[in-house]
Amino acid sequence: MNKASASDASRAEVVIGGAGFAGLALALALRQGLGDPFTVTVIDPALALAQSKDPRASAIAAAARRLFEAIDVWDAVAANAQPILDMVVTDSKLDDVVRPTFLAFGGEVEEGEPFAHMIENRHLVDALVAKAKELGVGLRAGAVESFEANGNSVEVALADGGSMSARLLVGADGANSVTRERAGIASYGWKYDQAAIVATVAHEREHDGRAEEHFLPAGPFAILPLTGKRCSIVWTENAREAKRIVALPDVEFHAELEKRFGMRLGELTVVGPRRAFPLGLFTARTFIGERLALVGDAAHIIHPIAGQGLNMGLRDVAALAEAIADAARLGLDPGGADVLERYQRWRRFDTMMMGVATDGLNRLFSNHSDVLRLARDVGLGLVERMPMLKRMFIREAAGFTGDVPKLLKGEVL
Ligand SMILES: Cc1cc2nc3c(=O)[nH]c(=O)nc-3n(C[C@H](O)[C@H](O)[C@H](O)COP(=O)(O)OP(=O)(O)OC[C@H]3O[C@@H](n4cnc5c(N)ncnc54)[C@H](O)[C@@H]3O)c2cc1C
């Protein structure tokens, strides 16, 4: 029995709906920062599963890696994390024989610190769950169905008929957030007519830690290095085409893959499942409500063109955890309006800017226009020739710009 359930399993200071990266990282940060008296319970139907089924891998920016170090999870996944040592960007048509490099980044944000690591999602979620058990986070398999703020507390009803009471409910329940919907918070944005095909590919030659992003007319085709001679691909296509490609027999899928991947790394073999993810750009009208905060994909979704969705979610986590910890240490209510407003002020502008930036990139690159192609290639060429600008982009991608919360600097709360 964990420490939260030892006292009263139906009460906690904070209840978090959703045990994805955002929900679990927040639970760990709060337990670690505020200790045993500060009870935290995470509720998710996926906690009943023995293993995560997510086939994706994520680029973990340096700032997010520092957060995982601060919450003591990084050591458990370090052996499965592949540093991105350099990155090349090309801009071509599908049948171009040669894809000239327009932009190349060396991968270090500080000496000896890569700007990002690639890691398979399942390894990270497993490590977060293991740490949550060790730190006495209450883990409950179930789904948040509804809730009601009631003076000093919020009453949370679960789909299995159970209930919980807390001072704050955090909606970390992903893109189709029930919490956001039940709170009546509108979400603005649009679906792209694009989907991202994700698969893991084994190859003959070493990738040497190189990430490649090929801007093809249907959208970016990213080759992201994993440990061993493996890569994760994120292959954007028109939504209908993506559905067709994912359903192709193995031999035909392989032929389509090879056309885009090329033979630089030798023979290719697809390992594990392939899946298409619909893409969109959405931001919740507000990230907070009465005794409610939204974090991660529940609050915002962006195009994976820059590999920043999860990193944005972890910025939410770091900001909310810091706002709660500062208040709790002063004996203030962790679900109080001041705490929630501080969190919202910290995160909303940054989130909007990232949404606008990724949307602009996607529109600029995912098209067949030769005029736009010329314009963007001139732009990429200019960045390539300006070391200061390149360095700024690397720091941005690493998550070190703006008002950075403590956890993202690697400091404990
Ligand atoms: C193809 C693709 C590639 C990507 N690559 C990157 C990348 O390289 N780098 C990066 O930073 N980001 C990337 N992202 C974005 C990233 O994957 C997401 O931003 C991230 O997974 C969101 O985490 P989360 O914890 O907010 O939500 P999720 O991971 O969606 O977790 C939500 C959890 O809530 C649970 N849940 C749902 N409903 C309920 C309920 N009613 N009650 C309780 N629990 C509930 C679900 O079971 C789930 O476990 C990518 C996205 C896509 C589509």
The ligand as a Gaussian input file, in Angstrom:
#p B3LYP/6-31G(d) Opt

LIG

0 1
 C        3.741000      11.606000     -34.234000
 C        4.080000      12.426000     -33.035000
 C        5.405000      12.618000     -32.675000
 C        5.730000      13.412000     -31.574000
 N        7.055000      13.621000     -31.283000
 C        7.371000      14.435000     -30.249000
 C        8.749000      14.733000     -29.952000
 O        9.676000      14.255000     -30.612000
 N        9.021000      15.565000     -28.886000
 C        8.023000      16.135000     -28.163000
 O        8.316000      16.935000     -27.252000
 N        6.720000      15.846000     -28.407000
 C        6.375000      15.030000     -29.437000
 N        5.055000      14.755000     -29.697000
 C        4.023000      15.265000     -28.794000
 C        3.903000      14.380000     -27.526000
 O        3.829000      13.018000     -27.869000
 C        2.705000      14.795000     -26.697000
 O        2.735000      16.186000     -26.531000
 C        2.740000      14.113000     -25.326000
 O        2.645000      12.718000     -25.441000
 C        1.584000      14.609000     -24.467000
 O        1.701000      14.075000     -23.170000
 P        0.501000      14.220000     -22.149000
 O        0.975000      13.562000     -20.892000
 O        0.020000      15.617000     -22.100000
 O       -0.706000      13.406000     -22.818000
 P       -0.811000      11.864000     -23.193000
 O        0.514000      11.256000     -23.410000
 O       -1.816000      11.799000     -24.304000
 O       -1.415000      11.201000     -21.880000
 C       -2.761000      11.387000     -21.505000
 C       -3.169000      10.254000     -20.568000
 O       -4.477000      10.536000     -20.083000
 C       -5.202000       9.333000     -20.000000
 N       -6.641000       9.646000     -19.990000
 C       -7.443000       9.917000     -21.039000
 N       -8.694000      10.160000     -20.611000
 C       -8.673000      10.049000     -19.256000
 C       -9.643000      10.218000     -18.228000
 N      -10.908000      10.532000     -18.503000
 N       -9.265000      10.050000     -16.949000
 C       -7.994000       9.750000     -16.629000
 N       -7.026000       9.581000     -17.558000
 C       -7.370000       9.736000     -18.843000
 C       -4.740000       8.524000     -21.192000
 O       -4.956000       7.135000     -20.963000
 C       -3.248000       8.885000     -21.245000
 O       -2.458000       7.970000     -20.531000
 C        4.699000      13.987000     -30.806000
 C        3.359000      13.779000     -31.139000
 C        3.041000      13.018000     -32.258000
 C        1.588000      12.828000     -32.641000

